[in-house]
Structures are given as C-alpha cells and as structure tokens.
C-alpha cells in the first residue's frame, strides 16, 4: 500500500522527550482514578486515540486486500440481537430493543475500539488531585428542541434534563471573554491576534471595520473584506433574481471570493475554520449558499434577497440551542451503557453524577448479564444462514471467533458493510460505499495551569493557517457533577480541532479530497502531531509566559480518519429523488439484518444516530 502506519504509531504516544531531545516527557497513561476496581480504564489513555492502533488493521486488511481468517471458532453463544458497533447508534439500538422486547433480552454489542461510544469518546485526566475532562469526538446536542419524538424520548429515558444543562453552563471566570473570540494570523513577528465578536462581525453586526483593520493584511485586502462584510456592494448585480439563486447554489464560495469579491487566495483561509469543521478538507467545495448558512460573510451584498436571507439566518442562529456535557456526547454513551449494564457503575444515579462516575470495564462482558459489550472485537463477516439465524464472525486479540443471533443491527461505519456483509445486492453495496466520512483530529492537551491562556482573554481562537484551525476550552459546565477549573491556578485542558490539509487542484470532487485527507491522517505519526501541537501553542501563548517543555503534562490525539458522516454538497452531489439517495438505498433491510449509524441518515448529528438505531430495531421487531 502507498500509505502505511509507521511503527511510531504503535508506540501509542511514547513521548518526544525520550532519547536526546530536550522536551519534557508527557504522560502516556494518566493515573487510574481513585477507587477504580479495574486497571483497564481507556478514558485515561493518552497518546494516539480515536482510531487508535489495533482498531483498524483487521478492517483494512479485509477492505484493501480481501484478507480475513479462513475459519472462525464458533463460541457457544447465541443472542436475540447482535449489534455491530457500540457507538451512540448501536447503544441506542440495544436500548430500544431492550425496551421493546424486555429486560431479559439477550444482546451482544461488538466494537473494534478499546472503548465504547464510537466518536462519542471521553478523554479523562487526573492531575494534582483534580479530574479534568475533554471531548474526544462527538461534541454536543445540537438543537435538541427540534429532535424527533424518538430522539427526545431516548433523552427522557436517560434522564437528561435539558433545562438543567442550560443552567449548568458557566463562563470561565478567569477568561471574562464577553462572548469574544480571537482570530490569529501569521505575521512578521509571530501570530497577530485580534480579539472581537467575530461570529457577529462576519454577519455585519458591530464594529467590523476596526477589527479588520487590525489584521495583518494589505490595505487593499482589508478594504475588500470590509466591503464584503458590510454588504455595501451587490457582487451579483449583473444577474437576475433567478440567476443569483442559481449562482449561489452552483458556485464555490472560494470562487466567489476570488472572482467576484477580488480577494487573494492567501486571504480566503480566514473564512475556512468553521467550514473546515463541518466539511473538512472539502471546505473548498462548499457552495456560496452553504457558506452563507455556515455564517460566512457576503449574504448582505445580494440586494433585498440577501437582506431577507440574513434576517432569517440571524433568527435561526438565535433560536438554535446547543447543549454540552463536559466530555461531549460521551456522557450520552455512558448513560446508555449504564442503562444496559447497570453493574458497570452500580452506585451511579444517572444524569446528576454521570460525569464523575467511574465505570468498571470488567463488568461490560459478563455471561450472567443479559446485555454484554465486547470491545477490541473487529467484525469481518455477517451473514444469514439457512436456520433463520445470523452468524457474526469477528477477530479479537488475534483470535477468529463467531457467535449467532436471531437478528443483527449493523451500526458501524456504513462504508465497511459491503466487505463484512457480502450477501447484500451489488447496488446496495455501491450505495454504501458512496459516502466518504469527513476526517478530523480532535486533541486535548492537559497543561499545568491556566495563567497563559487566561491572558488571551477569550475561550476560543481561530487559527486558519495552522494545523489546528480552532483552539478552545472544553465546555465549562457542571452537568453530571463535573467541576471545571475555577481560576488560572488550576490545571486546565486545551481543546484543539484540526483538519488534515489537502491542496486542491480544482479538479477533485469533495469525496476525492476527503479520501486523500483520510489517508493523510492514517499516515501522520504521533510525534508529528505532538510537534505541531507544541509549536502552535507556543506561538499562541509564548508571549504570556507559556513554556511547552514544562507546562504540557499530557496530550491525547483523537484522530478520526473516518469522522463525521458524509453530508451531500451542492457542487458534487445530485439532488436525488426521495428514497433514491445513496444513504437511503444503502440502509435497506436485508432479512434479519438492518443498518443503523448516522451514515444511514446522511447527517452527522447525535439525533441522526439515535433515529437510525430506532429504525433498525423497528424493522427487526415489526
């Protein structure tokens, strides 16, 4: 293969500081929490996480080379339901099945990772007697008021109190940002950092001219930016109303900025941080209309149509509620596991203390429990047999074994299903392969204290020209009993969101760009990530006394080569008729096998994963 994971990856975070370098060593494994009943506790593992070494090699051998064990030893285990994938969708499917079929229903969940939750991963640090949490993947509940009755019902079942989550959100007292953020651009003497309410300013709200004038850009570029944000010019005045509508749906925002606004290619990355977090390296393929939806400037310069659209967008932003657990949606996964297997945390009440609860991973897979969750188990074969059962073969610790079930839900990455379920029709396999997930890197860095970061005065920094396009802090919330840092003397976690860079030639589709970036993520070693982290933080915080050699105590890199579910983009994906989109064709029930995961909904959101789990169970229990 052209792309290989180097041996360095398999060291899983052995620090740069070993050997002859002068860097201070970081923790490979944070200490196990007090009172832990099992040494095995993945949330505290540092180094390379997400799709960590050991989680993908068996799957890649199957998908890339067609290699899998020729025989599997059949375990004496039969289940009512076998779920492949213990992310939120798989866990939700198990819970829905349990609720419908009864508490005694025998369910087995299999997952290729060493922890449950899928992308809803928990990063946990223990330092100086304090517990600090980070988000390892799935971030938030986005607009839960708009969830389906099914998703809202599951939140209720888990005891999630949305009003309490709103009340529990705090401001870091030592940041006092006033909702400001910071834009950091390279300058002649390091980063030039401009603090402002950038989200509002990009919509033309507030003193955007002063903020733009502070950026390290030529005056001519500043003038064009100010004109664009202010909406004083209609860049499409030569087009009719219908022509404008067609243009903004069929032209990339990058092309609009260069050809219509006249900005240089070097200036355009300013608008990319949030587009990159949504579309990854395919941000260059975002249409003008999609860019406006993401809050990029220019909508006001479309005449009366733009003014109306801007008002609608402002109303949408004002009414969209975003709620956070301190470890992201990992708490949702933990609540689901606790419902399914209460023995993992018998003293846990639920929502009120889920963030501070310690889980006994040794209780996940016990024969006496009706629900079992088996980690480090990569499924390589799922097939219906003549005796009206489903056989599920998997590899665990190098051993090829198999179990059977009355039914099976595939809640894994949908692009892998054609390889593990060869019985499917070829048209369905082709549809399942269509979506290319958005690769992302989500990193948490434990630092000695918050003094340097507090001097920035903001909780979020956009860095469009750096490896990590957003540097921020985990949610300051007390939900689940968590206690966030209270002052600059406390240790803190810095949360960094990165997107693999791909230089487009203009000929690639979004799916091709995502594929290139996916391989780049797999080929990037931990030492490269660590050096990028140290360099970027030193550049941002160095003037405030930060010294990465001594201040960084631990680094957890959550790499997701198969990250967010693919969402169709206007420039590269047709407008399929209802029921004919690839995700709809791909998720079709196949006898006793149904397909879940947010991939099957074509939306990278928590409620999509939940709804998919319900649909799969409803198919199998109809």
N, C-alpha and C positions, 0 to 999 in steps of 0.2 A: 504494500500500500504506500501511496505517496506520503500520507500523513500518519505519523506514529506518535504514540505517547512515550516520552523518554523515560528512562529508568528513574530520573529525578522525581517524576510524578509519584512513583510508588513509594517514595520515602515519606509521602503524605505530610510534608511540612517541616522536614528537618531544616533547621534554620541556616540562613546565610552566615550567621555568626560563628558556626563551627569552622574549624580549619584556620586559615590565615587571615580572614577578614577582620575588620575592627568593629563590626556591628555587634550589638548586644544580642544574645540569643533570646528568642521568643519561646513561649510555652507551646509544646506540641500537644499536650493534653492538659487542660485546666483541671484542677483538683476535683475529685468527686464530691458532690455536696454532702454536708453533714447529715448523718442519719441514713445514708444510702445503703440499701440492702443488696445491691448488686454492683460489682465492679464495672459491668458493661453498661455504660451510660453515654450513648452517642451525642447528645446535645452539647456536651462539653468538649468534644473533639475539635481541634483546631487544624490549621494547615489546609489541605485541599479537600473541600467538601462539595455539597451538591451532587453532581455526577462524579462521585469520588472513585479512585482506583478500586477495582473489584466489583463495581456496579454495572459496568458496560462491556467488559471484554467478551463475555459469552454471547451477548446480544449482537455485538459487532461481528463476531466470527460467523454467526448464523446469517446476518443480513448481507455482509460483504462477501463472504466466501461460501455460504451454504453449509458451513461446518457445524455439526451438533452431534451429541452422543448417538451411537447406533442402537444402544439398548438402555433401558431405564429399569431400575429395580422397583417393582411395584410395592408400595407400602400398604399395609393393611389399614387403610384409612379411606372411608367413604363419607362424603358430606352432602348435605342438602343443597348447598351452594358453595362454589369455589369462586373467589374474586381474585382476579389478576390485577395487582396494583393497589397499594394501600395509601394512595393519596386521598384528598378530600372526597373525590368522586367515588372511589372504591369503598372508603369507610362509610360514606353516606348510603351507598347501595346496600352494604351489610346491615346498617341500622334500619333502613326501610324494609328489608327482607325480614329482619328480626321482629319488627313491629307488626308486620302483616302475618307472619307465619308462627309467631310465638317465641317466647324466651328460650325454649328448648331446641330451636332450630340449630342444626349443626352447620357452622360456617367456617371456612378457611380462607384467610387472606394471605396472598403471597406477594412479596415485593423484593425487587432486586437490590434495593439500597440497605444500608445497615441501620436505618431509622425509618419510621413511618412518617406519613404526611405528604409524600411526594414533594412538590415545590413548596408546600407549607412547612418549611423547615425551621426548627428552633436552634438558635445559637446561644449558648449559656456560658457565662464566665463567672468565676469566683476569684475575688481579689481583695485583700485586706479585710476579710470578713464580710464583704458585700457581694450580693448576687446581681449581676448585670445581664440584661437580655438584648439580643439582636435579632434582626429579621433575616432569615436565610433564603427567602424566596417569595412566595405569595404574600402580599403586603397588607391588604386592607379589605374591609367591607365597603364596597363602592355603591352608594345609593340603595341601601337595604330597604328603604321605603318603597322602592319600585320592584322588589323581588317578587317572584311568583308566589302563589299561596303555598306551593310545595316547599320552596326555599325558606319562606318566612316560618312555615310550620316546623321545619327542622331546627331553625334558630330557637324557636319557642321550646321545642323538645329538649334542647341542650341547655335551656335556662338562660340564654343570652339576653341580657337586659340592655336594649339599645339606648334607652334614656340614661341609664347609669353610665354607659360608655361615653356619652356626650358630656355628662357631668364630671367624669373622671379625667378628661383631658386637661392638662395643665400647660402653662408656659414655663420653660426653664427660667427660673428667677435670675440666674446669673447671665442669661443671654439678653433678655429685655429687648427683643428684636422689633416689637411692634408690627409683626407680620412682614417685616422687611426680608429680603433675600439679598444675595450678593452675586454679581457676575464677575468672574475672574478671567482675565485675558492676558496672554503673554505680552510683556512689554520689554523695553531695552534693559531694565534692571530687575527682572523677575515679573511676577504676576502683578497686574494692575487690578485692584479690587474695588468695585463700585457698589456700594450698598444703596438699595432702593426697593420700592414695591414693584418689582419687575413684572409680575403677572398682570397687575392692573395697568402699568405703564404701557405694556405691549398692546393693550386694547385702547390706548389713547386716553387713559384715565390718570390724571395727575400731571406733575411736572416732569414729563418725559424728556424735554429738551435739555434740562440741566444734567440729567443722568446720562444721556447720550453724549453730551459734550465732554464728560469725564472719561469716556472710553478711549483707549489708545488706538484711535483710528484716524486716518487723514480727514481733514475738514470736509472734503468733498463727499466722503462716505458718511460722515456724521450728518451732513445736510440731507442726503438721500434717506437716511434712516428716520430722521425727524419728519420729513415729508410723508414717508410711508406710514409711520405710526399715527401721525396726526390726521391722516385721511383727507388732506387738502387737495389731493390730485386724484382724478379718476384715470387709472392706468389703462382702462379698457374702454375709454370713451369712444373709440372708433368702432366698437361693436354694439350691435343691437342687444336688447334685453335677453333674447334667446341666445344670441351669440356669446354674451357674457356667461350665461348659465352653462353653455357647452364648454367654453374655455376653462372655467374653473374646475370642471369635472374631468377634463381630458388633458390637462397640462400640469406638469410637476411644479411644485412650489419653488423648487430651485431654479427652474427655467423662468418662471415668472419674475423672480428676484433679479436674475441677471439680464434678461431681455427686455422686460417691461419697466422694472424699477431702476436698472442700471447699476446695481451693486456688484462689487467684485466677488469672485469666488472665495477669496480669503475672508470676506465679511460674513458670508452666508452661514457658517457654522454657529454663529450667535443664536440662530433660531432653531438649532437642532437638538439641544439637550432633552427636551420633553418628547419631541417627535422620535428621538432615538430610543427612549424608554418604552415607547409604545410599539414602534415598528422596527427597532433595532437598526442594523446596517441598511435596511430597506428604507430608511428615512428619506433618502434622496428620491425615492419613488412615490412619495406622498403627494397627492394632488393638491392644488390650491385650496379646494373646498375642504379637504381633510385637514390641511394645515390650519385653516381658519377654525375648524372645530376643535383643534388642539390649543387654540389660543394664540396662534401666530398673527402678527400684525398685517394689515393691508385690507381688511374687510371694510373699513370705513371709506376707503377710496373707491368704492364701487357704486357711487351715486346713492339714490334713495333705497335701492335694493340692499346695499351694504349697510346703510343705517338701520334698516329694519332687521337685517340678519344680526347685526351687532347687539341690538337690544334683546333679541331672542337668546343670543349666546350668553349675555350677561345674566339674564333671568335663569337660564339653565344652570350656570355656574353657581348662582346664589342659592338655588334650590337643591343642589346635589350634595347630599350628606356623605361624608367619608369618615368612617369609624375605624379605630385601631385597637388591637391588643398590643401589649408591649413586645411580643415576639411575632407580630404579624398574625397571619391566619394559622400559624402553628397551634395557637390556643384552640381554634375550632377543631383541628385534627385531634388534639389531646382530649377535648371534651367528648368527641365521638368515640375514641378508644376507651375512655373511662366508662361511657355508657355500655359499650360492647363487652368490655372485660373489666368490671369494677375492681378486681383483685390487683390491678396494676397500681392502684392508689386508694386503698380501702378507707383511708381517713379523709379523702378529698370530698368536699361538699359539692363542688362544681364551679360554676361561673365565678363565685366570690373568691375562690382561692386557687383557681387553675394555674395562674401564672407562677405561683410559689410552690406548687405541688411537685414532689419528686416521684417519678414513675419507676416502678420496679420492672425493668425489661425482662427479667427472668420469669415474670408471670404472663407474658404475652402468648406463649405457646405451651400450654399445659393440657394434657389429654383429657382431664376431668372437666375442662371448661367447654361449654357449647360453642363458643367463638374462639378461634385461635388465629394469631397473627404471626406469620413466619417470615423473618427478614433474611437478607442475603440469599434470596432464592430467585433465580432468573428463569422465568418460564420460556421454554423453547418449543413446546408443542401443545396444542389444544385441538381435540377432535371429538366428534360424535362417534359413538360406537353402536353396534347393532343391538346391544341390550338396553337401549334407551338411556345411556349414561354419557357423560363427558369425561374423557381422560385428559388429565393435565400433567405434562411432564416438565420437570424443571431441574436445574443444576444448583446445588448448594455445597459449598466447601469442596468443590471438585467432584462431588458425587451426583450421578444422574439417577433421579428417582421420579416416581409418579404417584398420583392419587386420582381418585374418581369422584364425581359428583353428579347429582341429579341435574344440576343446571350450572351454568358458568356465566359470569359477567366479566368482560374484558374492559377494565377501567384503566388500562395502561396507555402509553403513547400510541395513538392510533396508527401512526406510520409503521410501527413494528408488527401490527397484527397480520399483514399478508404473509409474513415469514413464519409466524408461530401458528397460524391457522390456515394451512394450505387448502383446506376443503372449500373455502369461500369461492364464489364465482370470480372470474378474472376481472369483470367490470367493477366489482366491489373492491377488489384488491387495488385496482388502478385508482379508484376514487380515494381510498385510504392513504395512498402514497402522495396524494396531491399536496396536502398541507405541509409546509416546512416551518417548524416551530422557530420562534424568534430567540436567538442565542443571547444570553445576558450573563453578567458576572456581578454578583452581589456580595460585597465584602464587609465584614465587621472588624474593626480594629479597637482593641482594648488599650487605653492609654492611662498613664499614672494619675493624671488629674485634668481638670477642665480649664486651667488657667489660660493657656494659649488660645484655646477655642473660644473662650468667653470674650476675649479681646476683639474677635471678629464682630461680636455684637449681633450675630444672626444665627439662625438654626439651619440654614441651607445655603450652599454655594453652588452655582452652576459654572462648570469648567468645560466649555465646548471644545477646547483644543487639547484636553488632557485625556489620558486613558479612562479615568472615571469622570463621567460628564456631570454627575451630581454628587456632592459631598454634603452629608446632612447628619442628623442625630436620630436615633430610634424614637418612636413616639413617647413623649413624656406623659404617660398615663398610669394611673393607679389601678386600672382594671385588673381583676384577678388577684389583688393583694400586692401587686408589684410596687416597689418604691424606687422611682427614678432618682438620679443624682439631684441633690438639693443645693449644691454650691460648687464653686470651682475647685475646692479642696478634695472633692470626691473623685474617685476614678470614674471614667465615662467611656462609652462606646461611640466611635465614629462610624457611621454607616455610609458606604461608598457604592455607587451604582455605575457599572461600567458596561460599555458596548464594544465588542470587537470591531476594530476599524477595517473597512474594506474600501479601497479607492475605486469607485465605479468608472467604467469607461463610457457609460451611456448606452451600452448595448445590452446589459444584463437586465433580466426581469427581477422583481423583488424576490422571488423564490430562489433564483440563482445567486443573488447576493447573500441571502440567508444561508444557503448551503455552503458557500465559500467561507463565511464567517464561522459557521458551526465547526468546520474542520480546523479553523484557526484557533478556536477555543480549546479543542482537544490537544492541539499541538503546542500550546503555551504551557510552560512548566511553572511550578510554584515559585521557583526563585525569580523568574521574570515578573510574575505578578507582585511578589513581595518588593522587588526593587522599584517597580512602578508606584506602589503604594507609598513606600518611604520617600521617594523623590517628590511625589505630588503633595503629600502632607507637609514635607519640609518646606516646599515652595510656598504653600499657603500660610503656614503657621510659624515658620522660622523667625520672622521678624518680631514675633511675640514671645520668644524665648523657648520655643519648642525644639527639642533635640530628639530626633527619631531613634538615635542609638540607645538612649536610656528611657525615653518616655513611652515607647511602644512595648507593651507587655505580652500581647498575643494577637495573632492575625488568623482569621477564618475566611477563606476564599470559597464562596459558594458559586461554582461555575455551573451554568445550565446551557450546554450546547443545544439541547432540546428544551427551550424555555417556554415562553408564552405560546399558547395555541395560535395558529395562523388565522389572521382575520383578513378577509378579502380587501384588496386595494383597488381603487377605481381604474388606475392606469394599466394594470396587468391581469385583472380577473374579470371575466364576463359577468353580466347580470343574469344569472340563471333563473329560470322559472322556478316557482315554488316546488320543492321536492326534488329538484334536479342538481342542486349544488353538490360538490364532491363530499362535503361532510354529511349531507343527508343520504346520499347513495351509500356512502361508506358505513353508516351506522345501522344498516338494515339488519333486523333479527335473522339469525341463521339457526333455525331449530331451537335447540336448548342453549344456544349461545347468544348473548346480547352484548352490545357495545356501549360503553359509557365514556367518561373523561370529557373535559371541556372541549377537546378537539372535536368531539362529535356534535357539538353545538356551534362551532365556528366562532366562539367568543372566549377570550381569555379572562374569565371572571369567576369568582367564587360561586355565585348563584348558577352559572352555567354548569359547573362541575356537579353541583347538587342536583339540578334538574335532570342532568344526564343520568345520574345514578338512579333517580326515581323512574325515569322512562325505561331503563334497562330492567329494573325489578318488575315494573308493571307488565312488561312484555312476558316475563317468565312466570308470572303468577296470575295471568289473565284467565 
